Amino acid sequence: MAEWITEAVTGRPSQWWMRYLASGVITLSSMVLVAVLWRHMGAIGDPGLILLLTVAASTYLAGGMAGMLSAAIVLFGSFVLFSHPMYPFRYSELDWRQMMVIIVACPVIALMVGSLKEQVDRLKIATKEVQTLREEIRRLEVVKEAQFQCESRFRLMADCMTEYALCMLDAGGSVRNWNSGAERVLGYSDPEIVGQSYSRFFTKEDLLSRLPEKLLDQARFSGRAVEEGWRVRKGGGRFQARTTLLVVRNSQGGPVGCLMVLRDLTQQPGPVDANIRV
């Protein structure tokens, strides 16, 4: 578990033997320092605190299992360190008490600090994930704002083209949005038509010949489909119109829908250019 957490936090594989080696070096160095300062120089009165701090530091820096190794080294070293200089493994009452405190406290400290270390590492991972999520949210907000601006510009442009019925169709041919020209030409308001299939603008004869599906297939294949014929307004009224479907693609080039441009030919006094461009 500790190795996995280390890899997640640092982003590189952990080498467990290096952590164990570092823990052992730190602990042995502390033991030698305590022996010199306490036994030979008498510079410190109680070496127990230094040894306990050594176990805590090794555990926090190298992990829980390395901390237990440090605690084991301190425990075995204490039997030598606290014994009489002239009579190894013979202890005074004070030395015996100090050694017992170390024997009990070292494993407890290693476990507690190891658990704290693991929680700190988990918190680092959670913080990193939260930061990643925040960056993703900011990116999505930028994309959403750009999409909103594009849709707003399209709607403003579409509302100015009152002589054309403009509407966006999804991949299945259902209406996604609708301009004022489409409402004027075809008679449907937004709530009435959004989500409905554009096939309702075709006559029964066209529906039987599956003309709406054929136009969608042609637009997906060639990027554009144009057809002149009778169309049906709300209420059943028929009129001559030119229908142009322009395919809309995503960033990978796949079709995600169509822009339908419909023009009422009965309102035009002369011939109308068949090559309408949007």
Secondary structure, DSSP 4 states (H G I P E B T S, - for coil): -HHHHHHHHHSS---HHHHHHHHHHHHHHHHHHHIIIIIIS---S--HHHHHHHHHHHHHHH-HHHHHHHHHHHHHHHHHHTS-SSSTT---HHHHHHHHHHHHHHHHHHHHHHHHHHHHHHHHHHHHHHHHHHHHHHHHHHHHHHHHHHHHHHHHHHHH-TTEEEEEEETTSBEEEE-HHHHHHH---HHHHTTSBGGGGB-HHHHHTTHHHHHHHHHHHHSEEEEEEEEE-TTS-EEEEEEEEEEEE-TTS-EEEEEEEEEEGGG-SS---S----
